[in-house]
Amino acid sequence: MRFLHIADLHLGRQLGNVSLLDDQVYILSQLKEIARQQRADAVLISGDVYQRQAPQAEAMAAFDAFVSDLVASGMQVFIISGNHDSALRLGYFAGLLQKSGVYLSEVYDGTLKSIHLTDEYGPLTLWLMPYLKPGQVRRALGENGIVSYQDAVKAALRQAAVDERQRNVLLCHQYITGAELSDSEELAIGGLDNIDASVFDAFDYVALGHIHKPQRVGRETMRYAGSPLKYSFSEAAHKKSACVVELGKKGKVEISLQPLYPLHDLRLIKGKMSDIMRMPYSEDYVWITLTDERVMPDASYTLRTAFPNMLKQSVENSHSKYDLSVTGMQALEERSMLELFNDFYRLQNNDRPLDEAQTAYLKKIMAKLEDAQ
């Protein structure tokens, strides 16, 4: 059985004020072609299909076309909701879509959806685990001892009663301890969402989503697919890919990474104005840092003639260091709740930020709110 494992599409996301929908449609077409070339039996999508819980119509249309084309090519599609998705919205019409070979996780009610498949090596079970929070699992199972995210996931898997004698694949959208982060992920306050990799030992392959850098965690067969596009400048050095997983007999898993090539790359450029202006014209999304001792006031206009999609400009020299966000304020959706509250507090208190005690208290309150959802 051969799968294409992808995650964190974040359809509808922006970089600053720039819509990435054209870039996302372009990369979805590339993913479809990889699935066809690799002769995948199914595509696994491990959460964060959309950037928002109430996605734009254009983002929904793009995803509809993507999944419809996969099904038309003879592939099954397995999808779970991530922390950016609405489990209720994403799981709508799940029963009807299942008849077409599209399997969606639904709102967690105490059971994990499982789909039983068969190939020449015998039975294979796919488990769909949507993004889980402690309070959600505690209410569904009636277990008051569920406090952490690890408690929640362990309880959900214990309830599933996975048969380890057979082959099992899990779709999961959580933070596994040790994974390398970027600025794009939204994690729980205080690190409460850490889950040890050993929790998933029963599974032959764990198809992870949530972390944007493609990587293994703990073992080769437990992988974050990573986002197909770079969604923050902290991801500029990432090598994006799609993960092809082939399951043979029990204990036999082969993995290959297929490189992805974006419509526009996202890059960091640093140097003197004269050197940068000698670089080839590029429509990539760039953050340019000038190191000249004297920077002309109209430097951004000059830079735009060679880099029309410049998102940010900085100056770094012996006199000053400052940033200019060319496209305006960073999108609110890209800032954490703590950052937004701190911005509001500074507006009300003559630009004085929260002190350590206030920050600690606010984190405690936010952790309670996170758990209550």
N, C-alpha and C positions, 0 to 999 in steps of 0.2 A: 504494500500500500504506500503510495507516494503522496506527500502533502506539500503545499506551499504555505509556509508560515509567515504571516505579516501582522503588523499591529500599529497602533497609534497613527492612524491616518489623519486625525484632527481636521476633517473636512470642514471648511468654513473659517479656518484660522487666518489671521492677518499677521504681518510683520509691521509693527507700528500702525500706520494707516493704509498699508498696501495689502490688497487682497491677494491671496495665494491660490485662488480657485483654479486659474488657468494652469499653474504649476502642478496642482494636485490632479487635475484631469489628465495632464500629460504623464505623470508618474503612474496613475492608475492604468493607463493604456500600456505602459511598459510592464507593469505587473501582470496584466492579462497575457501579454505575449510570452513572458517568462513561464507562466503557468502552462501555456499551450506547448511551448518548446520542450519543457521538462516533462510533459505528459502527466501532469498532476491529476490524481484521482479526486482530490478535494483541496480547497483553500481554507486555512484556519486564520481567522481574524481575531486577535486577542485583545479586543477592547479599544476604547477611545476612537470609535468610528468618527465621531463628530467633535468639534471644539466646544460646542455648547449643548446643554441639555435640551434646549429648544432651537434646533439647527435651522439655518436659512433654507428656503425652498431650493435654491441653487445647489447647495451642498447635498440635500436629500436626493435631488435629481441625479447628481453625479454618482452617488453611491448606488442608486437604483439601476442606472445604466451599467455600472461596473459588475454588480452581482448578476444582473440579467444576462450579460454577455458570457460570464463564467458558466452559468447554468446551460445556456444555449450551446456551449462547447462541450457539454457532457460532464461537467464537474459538480460535485456537491460543495456546499459552502457552510461553514460552521462559524458562528459569530457570538461573542460575549460582549456584554456592556462593560465599559471602563468607568473610572471616576468622573470623566467629563460627559458621559452619556446619561440619558435618562433610561433606566432599565425598563420602565413602563412603556415609554415611547418606542424604544428599540425592539421590545418584545411584542409589539402590537401585530396582530395577524400571524403570530408564530405558528399556530396550528395549521392555518391555511398554507403558509409558505413551506412548511415541512413536506407537503405533498409534491413540491417542486424540487426538493432536495436542498432546501435552505433551512438550516437549523439555528434557532436563536435562543440564547439564554433569556429567561424571564425573571421577574421580580422574585428574589429568594424567599421561599416559603417554608424552608426546612428540608427541602430535598434538592439535589443537584440533578439537572437533566443529563441523561446518558443515552447515547445512540450506539446500538450494537451493529457492527459491520463484520463481514467475513471475506477473507481472501484465501489464497492457496495455502497459507500457513495457519489457518483456523480463525477463531473469533478475535475480534478487536473492539474495545469499547472506548468511545470518546466521551469525555466528561466536560460539561460546560459549566464553569464556575464564574458567575459575574463578580464584579468588584464587590467585596464584602466589608462591612463595618461591624465592630463588636456589638453595638446596640441592636443592629438589625438581626444578627444571628441569635443574640440573647433572647430577643422577643419571639423569634420564630421557633426556637427550640425549648424555650422556657428554662434555660440554664443560667442562673444568676452568677455563676462563677466565670462567665466569659467577660473578660476585661480588656485584653489586648487583641490586636489584629491576629496574632498567632493563635490565641485561644479560639478566635472565631473560625479561622480556616481549619484548625485541627478538629473542631467540633463538627464543622460541615463535612469534612472528609470522613470522620468517624461514622457519621450518620449514613454516608454513602455506601459503606461496607464494600470497598474495592477488593475484587478478587485478584490477588497478586500472582496467582498461577497463570493468569492469562495476560495478554498484552493490553496495556491501558495508556491512553494519551489524555492529558489534562490541559484545557485552555484556562489560563489564569491571568488576572490583572492585579497584581499586588507587588509590594516592594520586598524583595528578598535581600536579606542582610549581605552586604559585601558588594552589591551591584554599584557600578560607577555611574554617578549622576551627572546631569547638566543643569542649566538654569531653567529648563522647560517643564520639568516635572513638578507636580503639586503633591507634596507629601504632608502627612499629618503632623500637627504641632508636637514637638518634643520627641519625635522619632518613635511614636507609638505604633507605627505601621510596620516595623521591622518583623520579618518572618524568617526563621532559620530554614535553610535549604533542606535539612533532613526531614522536614514535615512532608515532603513530596516523594519520599523514597519508594512508594508503592507504584510510581508511574514510570513507564518505559521512556516516555518523552513528555516534558512539560513545556508547553508553548506559551511563553510569557509575553505580556505587554505591560506598559506603564513607564519603563525606562527607555529613553530615546537612543541610547548608544547600543548598537548590536553587540552582544556579548554572551558568553556562557557564565553560569553562576553555579559554583560548586562542582558541577560535572558537565561533560560535553553535551549530554542529552537534556539539559535544563537551560533553555536559552531565551534571552530577550531578542525578539526580531529587530527591535529598534524602529524608530519612525522612518518612513521612506524618504522624507525630506528633512532638511535642517531647519529647525524652528526657533533657534536662538543663536547668537554669535558664540556662545560657549560650545556649540556643536560644529563650529567651522572646520575643525580637524577630523570630524567623524567620516568614516567610509561607510556610506549607507548601502544596504544590501537587502535581498530577499532570501529567506532560508528555505532550502529544499530538504525535506526529511523523508527518508525511505525506511519503512519498517519491514524487516524480514521476519524470521522466526523469533521467538521470545529471546530477548537479550541482544538482538542484532539490529542496530540502528546506524544508518549512514546519513551524514549531513554534509551539504555543500552550500556555499554562499554565492549568490548571483549578484554581481554589482549593479547598482542603480545609477543612472545618469540623469540629473535634473535638467529641466528647461533653463533654469537660472541657478547657478551655484551661489552659495553664501560664503563670502570670504572676508578676511581681515587683511588690510593693506597698510603698510607703515613705511614712511620715508620722506624725503624732501620733495617739494612740489615739482621741481624740474624732472626728477627721476620718475615720479608717478605719472606725469603727463607724457612721458615717452613710452609708457606701457600701451599695449594694444587696446583698442576700443572694446568695451565689455558691457553687456547688459546684466551681469551678475548683480546680486544684492551685496553691497559692500559697506564696510565700516572703514573709513580712511583716517589714519592718524598722521598728521603733518608734523615733522620734526624741525622745520625751518625756525630760525631765531626770529625772523620777521615774517608774519603771515598777513597777506593783503586782505582787507575786509571783504572783497568779493571772491575769495578763494573757492567758496562752495559753488558758485556759478561756473567758474572755470573748470572745476573738477567734474561737474555734471556734463560738460561737453564730451568727456571721455567715459564717464560712468553715470549714465542717466538714472540708474536705479540705486544711487548712493542713499543709504538709509541713515547713516550717521557720520559726522565728521568730528575729529578731535584734534587738539593741538597739544603737543608735548615737547617742551624745550626747557632751557635753563630758567626762563622767566615765569612760565605758567604751565598749567595743565588743566584743560577744560574740555568739555564735550558739547557738541551741538547736534541735537536730534533733528535731522533735516526734515523728516516727515512729521514732526510734531511730537506731542506727548506720547509716551509708550502706552499702548492700549491697556485699558483698565483690567481686562481679562487676563493679562499677562503678569499682573502684580498679585502678591499674596494678600490675604486678609490682614495680616499683621502689618505689611507695608502700607496698605491703604489706610488703616487706622492711625499709623504713625504720621502719615501725610496730613490727615485731618487734624490730629493733635497739634502738629506744628503750625498749621494755619490758625488755630485758636490760641496759641501760646507763644507768639512772637518768634516763630521758627525754632523753638526749643523742642528737641526730640524727647521721646519717652526715656526715662531713666531705667536702670537695671531692674529695680523693684517693680516698676509699673509694667515693664515688658514681661517679667516673670508672671505677674498676676494675670496679665492679658492672655498669655499662653495657656495658663491653667483654665481660664474661662473658655477659651476657644477649644481646648481639648475636650471639655465637657460637652460643648455644643456639637463637636465632631462626633462624639460617641452617641449622642442622643438622636442623630439623624438616621 
